[in-house]
Amino acid sequence: MFEHSNDYLFRSRMQLVNSSDKNIFHSTIDSWLIILLVLTLLGSLSLLLKLQSMDSLEEYLFASAFIFFTLILPSWVLLRNLYEITNDNLIVGFGPLTWHIPYKSITKISHTTEASLAPALSFHRIKIHYGINQVIMISPKDENHFLNLLKRHVQDIEIVPIKYPKR
């Protein structure tokens, strides 16, 4: 189930300031992604400096859109990539997007290294199957603690063991 919730956006901003709550987990971030984001941010900042000298409206609009998609949106995703275990739902926040997954709809949990688009900043992910053929992949920092808390809410869950490929 996918929902936008202004109340949740406000709460998540507050939790970023004080994320000592043991039911909120931030995403693990792969080092290659940090390098890519830093390079992208540097490129966006250099374009931002050139924005002052642009003459045509088309150049200005292109540069503005480029800055939004390479500076603002990735920063929003980095600052709001969290997983919250509440009384009734697993809430996944990823930039401007929010998913509310009722525990009763979760059918299976497995581990994966799929490179599909997901609210996870690492390729070592937990794949949560829920609803009718729905899947979401996440990468909480403290995976064991996350899974233990989740198991308290979903007792009869099948958890497929970790099978990461050998490096």
N, C-alpha and C positions, 0 to 999 in steps of 0.2 A: 504494500500500500504506500503510495507516494503522496505526501502532503506538504504544503507550504504553511508555515505557522509563524506569525510575527512574534507570538509569545515565546515560542521555542528559540527563535533567532535571538531575542533579547536575553533569554536565560543562557544560551550558549556563549554569548559574548561575556556575560558575567562569569561563567564557569571558566573561560579562558584566563580571566584575571585571577580567579581562585579555583584552580582545578584540583584541590586537595580531596575532593569527593572521591571515594574509592569505587564508585559505580560509573565513573567517566574515564574513558580510555582514549588517548590520542593515537594516531597512526604511527607505526614505525616508518621511517623515511630512509630509503636506499641512498647510498652516497652518490651514485651516478645521477640520481634525480636532483640532488642538491647542486651538483656541479652544473647540470643543464639549466636549472632555474636561475642560478647566479649569472651565467652567461646570457641568458635571455633577459634578465633584469638589467644587466649592463647595456645590452643592445637597445632596450627600450629607453633607458635613461639618456643614451646618446641621441636617440631620435627625438626625445623630449626637448633636448637643448637645441636641436635643429628646427624645431617647430616654430620658433620665433622668426626664422628667416623665410618661411614658406609664403609664396605669393598667391597661389590659386586655392580656391575652395576645395577642389578635388584632392590636392596634396594634403591639405589640412585635415579633411575628413578621413582619408586613408590613414594618415599618421595617428589620428585620434583613435580610430578603430583598432589599429595595430597595437597601440599602447594599452588599450583596454584589454585585449585578448592576451597580451604578453606580460603585462605588469599588474593590472588590477585583479583580473580573474584568478591568475595563479596565486597571488598573494592572499586572496580571499579563501581559496581552497587550502592553502597552507595553514592559515590562521583558524579555519573552521573545518577541521577534519577530525571528527570525534565520534565515539560510540558510547552511548549511555544505556545502562541497564536500569530500567525503572521497574515498578511493581507489575506492570502489565505488558510492556513492550520493550523491544530492543529499538532504540532510536539511533539512526545513522545520520550524521550531519556531514555534508561535503560541499563547502562553499555555499552557494545559494540553495542547494537541494537538501531535502530532509525526507527520510523514509521512516515510517512507524511500522515495525514488524511485530505483530502480536505473537507472544510465545506459543500460544496454542496452534499457530499456523506453521511453526518450524518443524520440519520432518527429518532433517539430516544435516550433519555438519561434517565437512571434510577439509583437507588441506590441499592447496594447489599452488602452482607457480604460473598459472595462466597469465598471459599478457593482455587480457581483455580490459576494456575500460571499466573501472570500478572505483568506488570511494576508498581506495587504499593507495598509499604512497610507497609500497614495497611489493615485490613479486612473491614474497613468502606470505601467502594469504590464507585466511579461513573462508571457506565457501559455505554459505548458509542457504540451504534449500528450504523454501517456505511456500505456502499457498499452493496454487495449481501451477506447477512448472516454473516457479519464480526462483531466482538465485541472486544473491548479492555477495560480493567478495570484499572482505575487510582485512585490515592488518593491524590489530591492536598491539601496542608496545609490550604490555605484560600479558602475553597470550595465555599462559597457564592460569593466572588469576582471573582473566576474562572468561575463560571456558568454565572454570569452577563456579563463578557467579551465575553464568548462563545456565549451567546444569541444575542449579537450585530452582530455577523457574521452569525448566523443561526437563523433567526427570526421565521420561522415556525416550530420550533422544539417542539416535545412533550417531556415534562420533567415529569417523573413519580415521585410523592412525595416520600420523605424519609420514608421507612418502615423498620427501623432497629429492630431486635427482642428485646423483653424486656429482661432485665438482672435480 
